Amino acid sequence: MHKSTFNDDQLEKLLRNMPKVKDTQDPEQLFANISSRLEEKKIDVNGNDLIKTPKRKRTWILPTLASIAAIIIVSLVIPSFLYEQDSATEEVNKKANVQKSIIGEKQEEPENFTMMAEDGMMTRMAFDGGSHLITELPEDQEIITVAVPDVFAQFIVPISFIVPKDGEMTNLERIETIQEHLHEEDWGLSSYILENVKFSEEQMDNGVKKLIIDVPENHPYGNGSAMEIMFLSTVKEMAKQLGVSTVEFRTDSKPGIMLGNYGELKVLDLEKEKAKRLYYIFQPNGQIQKFLVPFPKEVEFTKALEEMKLPMEIDLQQIKPAIPESIQFKSVGIDPSTHHAVIEFAEGTTLTNDETNLLMVEAILMTAKEHGAQTVEFKNATVDFIGPFNMLESIQVPLAVNPMPY
């Protein structure tokens, strides 16, 4: 039982709630009884009848008894009442503390998300106007981009890192050790496949550099068409980021690599690649993070944006069109002499500054880059800004896509 203290108001309320004590005797009958006793005779010690002066009525007895009874009742009722009140108060306090704890956890959640992201863990990311692209780079830093397959090995996801320049290590040497910065499972992706692969660069006769991929003799890259496609797509993504158009393959330092559907492949010439890549939105199952992923399609840029409205034939739940059907374009084109793309929205097309429109703009910028554009201009936009992009000015095409903490 808990000890409690009460103020005057609480005591007054308690006393008002106590049971009432009533005298149920009839007033007239009580008066008659008192009168008869006053006339009653008494006999003294000598046998004489005396009318004794009646003793004063002890009028204090009934009120005293009533008070005693009331005190007894109070002593029985109040402790139980106080205990119940204390228990109710404690229960309310417990619920309040639990509610405060829940509210505190919810308030601390965004901070936890930021902390996890800084540790390299992919987490839930609410739209805050941020970008899925790298558009600027300090002079003392550089970009490393690698390609990671999705869990079903259907396509590759470019992942980019901003790293400090290191005069002692080349980009290729950094790529060879990039695995320690990859958290594929946390991102909802499959494992990086270029493990135990050596990379180097050599200068060709025309003075242009070529990328050399040297795989171990027991490599798995010829085990099925899916693995072959993932291997070549990963190599192409690396070559694009390094700015080389020729890739030479070696197996244990010997020329060529055996791939089941290709036979022995010695050289890959990226300049002969006719299909340009269009960008779509990829959201792995169970993840909130979204990625921009490229798919090769033989289509001109003037028709590319309409193509980006259409659903993909593979895994419709994870791959979404980057451009909503409600977005209409009046004209789309690229000036090959200035490498400047102009995209004009049709009248009545409404844009909003939200994640859907941000992903659309980013996918368009990356697709325009694939088709040779260096700058992109949007006309007739109904908003001035979408995310970090000023829709009233020409926008430089991005440096890389899907940045992750290094």
Disulfide bonds with the S-S distance in Angstrom:
none
